[in-house]
């Protein structure tokens, strides 16, 4: 009887450990959706503002900043509002806000870094392709100069 009880406790402990990993799932999915929709909303906002055909740059920028602010506010805080006032689960709200602040920042930093590296790599490749002949000639010239310096150094010995 005692072994059966201990076995059930061990099994329950494994279930608790599994559920600890699963409890962060909704916050991860929410953060991924938040980042995805942010990119979609930025494109939608730019399209909407361009269609409005503003007379001045000031009107264009004012409309753009208003729309971006509204879209980002609803994108970021609608789920938090639902968790806080609809479900009234402040533990889940805490997890959600931590994931939003930490993972969104970390994810966007990694994305920005990787985009920058890809663009820089493409720019370097483009410059190297454009100046391929010039680079090859300069490389040959430097090789010849280094050989001449080596020969002169050997002759002086």
N, C-alpha and C positions, 0 to 999 in steps of 0.2 A: 504494500500500500504506500509506504514511504517513497519507494523508488518511482512509482507512478506519479506521485505528486512532484518530485524533483524533476522528472522528465517533462512534465507539463510546464513547470517554471522555466526550464531551459528553452523549451519551444516558444513560450510566450516572450522570453528575452530576445530570441531571434526575430520574432515578429515585430517587437518594439524597435529593434535596430533597423530592420527593413523600413518601417514606417518613418523613422527619423530621416532617412534619405529621401523618401517620397514626399515628406511634408514641404520640401523646398521646391517641388515640381511646379506648382501653380505660380509661384513668384518668378521662377526662371522663364516659364512660358510667357508670363505677363511682360517681363523685361524684354524678351526677344520680340514680342509683338509691338511693344512700345518703340523700340529702335526701328523696326521695319516700317511701321506706320509713320514715324517721323520723317523718313526719307520720302515716302509717298506723299505725305502732306506738304512737304516743302515744294515738291514739283507741282502739286495741285494749286498751292497758293501762288506760285509764280505764274502759272497759266491763268488763274483767275485775275490776278492783278494786271497782267498784260492785256487781257481782253477788255478791261475797264477803260483803257485808252485815256489815261490822265493827261491833263494839259501841261502840268509842270512836274519837275522832278520831285519837288516837295510833296505834292499830292500822291505821287507814285510811292514814295518811301513811307509816307504816313499810312497809306492803305496796306502796304506790304507788312509793315511792323504790326499793325493791328491784327491782320489775318494770321500772321505767324504766331503772335501771342495767344490768340484765341484757340487756334488749332493745337498748339503745344499744351496749353492749360487743360483742355479737355482730354488730350491724349495722355497726359501724365497723371492727372488727378481724378479722373472719373472712376477708375478702379479703386483708388483709395477712398473716395467718397462712398462708393457702394459697400466696401468692406467695413468702413467705420460706422455708417448710419443705417445700412440695410441689414447686414449680417451681425453687426455689433461685436465683432471679433477683433479685439485690439492686439492680441498676440499675432494674429495673421497680418494685421495692419503694420505692425512693427517689422515683421519679416519682409513684407512687400516694400516698405519704404527703404529698408536697408539694401535690399537687392536693387531697387531702382537707383539709389544713389551710388552704390559701389559698383555694381556690374555694368550699369549704363556707362558710367565714366570710364571704367576699365575697358569695356568693349569698344567704345568710341575711340579711345586713345590707341588701342591696338589697330583698329580699322584705319584711323588716320595715318598712323605710322606705316602700315603696309601699303596704303595707297600712295603715300609720299615716296616710299622706296621703289614701287613699281614705276611711278612716273619719272623719278630720277633715273632709274635704269634705262627706261625708254629714251629719255633725253640724251643720256650718255651714248647709247647705241646710235642714235640719230646723228649726233655730232661726230662720232667716230666714222660712221659711214660717209658723212659729208666730206670729212677731211682725211679720208683713208690714204690717198696718195701722198698728201703732205706729211702725214704722220709717218708713213713708211719711208719717205725721203729723209726726214729728220732723224729717224731711227738709224738709217744707214749712215748718215753723216756722223752721228754720235759714235757709232761703232767704229767707223774709220778713224775718227779723232782719238778714241781710246786706244786703238791699235797703234797709231802713230806715237802716242804718249808712252805706251809700253815699249815700243821699239827704241825710242829716245832714251828711256830709262835703262834699258839693257845695254845700249851703246855706251852710256856714261859709266857703267860698272866696269 
